[in-house]
Amino acid sequence: MMNGRKKWLLVLAFVASAVLTVVFGLRAVHRRPHRRIDEPIRPWMTVTYVAHSYHVPPHVLYEALGIQHKPHDRLTIARVARQQNRPVQAVITDLMSAIERARPATPEGSPPAAPEGSPPAPSRQESRPGGSL
């Protein structure tokens, strides 16, 4: 049988390893690359929500709609359409056009270009031992 001290050391080692596993697991999940998926624009969305979701400055979308940008505005797409006496789909089309103009052009599925002065990303062959696939 184990004496009391060895038992407590074993329990302490188990708890420490469990805590470290959880900490490093959470860090790995938190730092994983997020895939940007553009959610379709819906009438209930606010202009600022669309700007945040599509990663464009809010003033770009407000300018496209011909509206003055007010901080903390809760103006929905449906309300913009009613105020401008236009169909919601026409407002959404204007927003999508502004988003496409504001975003840098990158081919579908490719990552954005690296900032100037940064080292080039290694190719798949360089990143694997032996250079073979």
URHUSUL-V57203 format. One record per pair of residues at least 24 apart in sequence whose ideal C-beta (glycine too) atoms are under 8 Angstrom apart, sorted by the first residue. I is the first residue (numbers start at 1). J is the second residue. Records with the same first field share a line. If there is no record, write none. Layout:
I = J + J
This chain:
41 = 77 + 92 + 95 + 96
42 = 77
43 = 76 + 77 + 78 + 81 + 88
44 = 76 + 77 + 78
45 = 76 + 77
46 = 73 + 74 + 75 + 76 + 77
47 = 73 + 75 + 76 + 77 + 80 + 95
48 = 73
50 = 77 + 95 + 99
54 = 99 + 103
55 = 103
56 = 98 + 99 + 102 + 103
57 = 102
60 = 98 + 99 + 101 + 102
61 = 95 + 98 + 99
63 = 98
64 = 94 + 95 + 97 + 98
65 = 91 + 94 + 95
